[in-house]
Amino acid sequence: MPENKDFSAPLSLLALDTCTEFCSVALQYQGQVFAREADAPREHSQRLLPMVQEVLQEAGIALSQVDVIAYGRGPGSFTGIRICTSMTQGLALGQDLPVVGISTLAAMAQAAIEIKGATQVATAIDARMGEIYYGEYLSVDGLASLVGEEQVCAPEQKLSELGANAQAVSGLDFSAPIAACGTGFDAYPALVTEAMTLVEEAKFPLARHMLPLAEAAVNAGQATDVDQLKPVYLRDTVTWKKLPGRE
């Protein structure tokens, strides 16, 4: 961890995400948020750096004035996760900045909490190959808090769990309203139970909703050096190549 970083002052945070179809960047600086977002599934590598430059320019600061870079760590598109982690590596190494990974599922849950005031959130991203990435969250002091573990599973398995025995296997209260977020619910509509309401505004993870989660993570001491950057694929068949010389 760079020794010259003072996390006691208001944090300047740069957040990046390219893990799904959306490419997004957000900068928190002196109480303001500057953001760029685009639905550009095949243009992440071309769009991300210009977006970073735009938010820095709008805020009137240089990358060296950022305290921490938050990156979408996954789960999501394998290629998208690699782009996000590689870009984070390049930016962080150039300025010796610490980094913190934020779950894409948590970012969607955070959006539902911020936009809809949700207290319970079920998130599902279409993982292709007949599977979904799934996570459940509760709002704790306004922040998305994971219940249990994120998982990759067949929708049929989750449908069974969300059936008659949902209360026994889930951390959510299915007698109370549950916000449902993510492309997994579009791909498999049967996943939406009677207790759930789809939140279209939180279908994709966005960098702006990563900011409060990142700030909480930094304050909890979870920021790391860039060589400890850890993407999360959930599928064991995918491996991440670390920086040269840091395997």
N, C-alpha and C positions, 0 to 999 in steps of 0.2 A: 504494500500500500504506500503510495507517495506520502512522505512525511510532512510535506508543506500544506496539506489540505486541512482546513479548519471547518469541521462540520457543525460547530456550535453556532455559526452565523447562518442567516437564511440561505438555503441551498440554491445554487444555480444548477438545474438538471436538464440534460438533453436526453430525450427518449426517442428510440428508433424501433420500428417494427415493419417487417416484410414477410411475416410467417404465413399469411393467408393471401387472398386476392388483393387486399388493400395494402398500399404502401403509405406509411405515415411517419411524421416527425413532429415532435413537440418540444418546446423549450420553456422552462419555468425560470423566470429571472425577475427579481425585485417585485414579486407579487403579481406579475403578469404572465400569461401563457400565450405563446406564439405557436401556431400549428399549421401544418400542411398535410393534406390527405388526398389520395388518388386511388381510384379503382383501376389498377393497371397491373393485372396478374403476370404479364410477360415483360414488364418494363421496370421492375424493381431496381435492378442494378444501374439503370440509366437515370432513374428518378431520385433515388435516395440522397446522393450527395448534393445535387442542386437544391433539394428541399432543406437540407441542413444549412447550406449557405444562405438561403432565403430567410430562415428564422433567426439566424445569428445576425444577419444584416438588419432585419426588422427591429431586433432588440438593441442593435447598436453595440454589439460586443464581439470579441474574437473567441475562437474555440478555447484558447488558453484561459479564459475567464469562467469556463464551465467547471463545476466541482466534480460532477459524476456523470457518466454516461449510462443510461438504463437501456437495455436491449430486450427485445422480444425473444425469449429463450425457447419458445415452442410450448406445446406441440403445434404442429401445423405442417405445411408443405416442406418436404426435405430440402428442396432447392431454396425456398424462401428463408428457412432457418439458417442455411449456410450463408446466404447473402447477408443477412442481418448480423450474424456473428463475425463474418469477415470484415464488413464495413466497420463494425464496432472495434475490432482489433486494430484496424488501420488508424482510425481516429484517436483511439485511446493511446496507442503506442507513440504516435506523433507528439502528444502533449503530456505523456506520462500520467494519464488520468485513470482513476479507479472506475470499475464498472459494477453493475448489479443487474442480474437477470430477472425478468418479470414474466410470469406465465401468461400466455395468450388467453387461456381460459379465465384466469383471474382478472385480466384486463376487461374482458366482456362482462364479467360479473360486476366489476366496479362501475362500468357504464350503466348497467341496469340500476345499481344503487344510486348513482348520481342523477340519472335522468328520470327514473320512475320511483325513486324512494323505496326500492325493493328491499325486503329484509331476508328473503330466501331466493337463491338463484341456482338454476340448473343450467349448465353450459355443455354444448355438444358441437364439435367441429367434424364435418364430414372428412374422414380419414381415407376415403376411397377404399379399394380392395375389400369392400363389404364390412367396413369397420368405422367406428367413431372414436374420437377423443372426448372423454367425458369427465366432468368435475362438478361437485356441488359446493356451494358457498353460502355462508351466513354473513350478514352485515354486522360487524363488530366495531362500534365507534365510527361508523361510516366507511369502513374499509372491508373489502372482500376477504373473508377468512375461510380457507379451505377446510371442508369437512371430509375426513378420510383421506383418500389419495386420488390423484388424477389417474385415469386409466385409459387404455385402448381396448375396445371390446366390440363384439358383434352387436348390432342393434337388437337382434333377437334376444341376446342375453340381458341387455338393459331393459327391454320390454318386459321380460319375465320378472325382473327385480322391481320394476315400477308397477307391477300388477298388484294382486291381492296382498302380497307380503312386503310391499314397499316400505311400510312403517318399520318393519323389523330389520331391513337391510340398509335403509337410507338414513342419513343424518338429518334429513329435512322432515318437517312436519307437513304431511300431505293433507292435513285437514285445514291448513292455512294457505293463502295465496303464494304461488311460486312463479318467479319470472323465469322464462325459458329463453336462452340466447344461443345463437350460432347456427351455422349452415347444416349441422347434423339434424336439426329439427325440420329443416326444409327437405332434406334428402329422405328422411324417415318420419313423416308426419304422425305416425302412430305413437311415436315417443312422447307426444304432447298429451299428458294426462288431463283429467278434468280440473285438477288443482292448478294447472299451469296456464300462463298467459304469455304468448310470444312477444318479445321486445325487439321489434325490427331495428330500432336505433342502435342495438347492441349486437347485431348479427356478426360483425367482424371486430377483432381487437384493434383499438386505435391508440396511438402513442399518447394522446392527451389524457387518456384514462389510466395510463401506466404511471403518470407522475405522482399521484398521492401514494400509490403502492411503493414506488421507488423511494420516495422520501421516508416512508415508514421503515423500509428495509435498510436504508442507509443509517437511520437513527438507531436501528437495532444492531448495527455493526456487521451487516451482511455484504457491504461493498468489498470487492476484492481487487487484486492486481489483474491485469488483462490476461496473464497466463493461466489464471484460474477460471477463465470464462467457460461456462458449461451449458451448451445447448441441450435441450430435452426433446428427444424424439419419441419416447415411450415405446417404440418398436425396437426390440433388441438387435435386429438385423442391421441397424444403421450405426455406423461408428463415426466419430469426429476426429479429424486429423488436427493435432495441436500445432502450435506455431513451430517453425523449423528450429531444431535445437532444444525444444522444450517438451519433447515426447515423454 
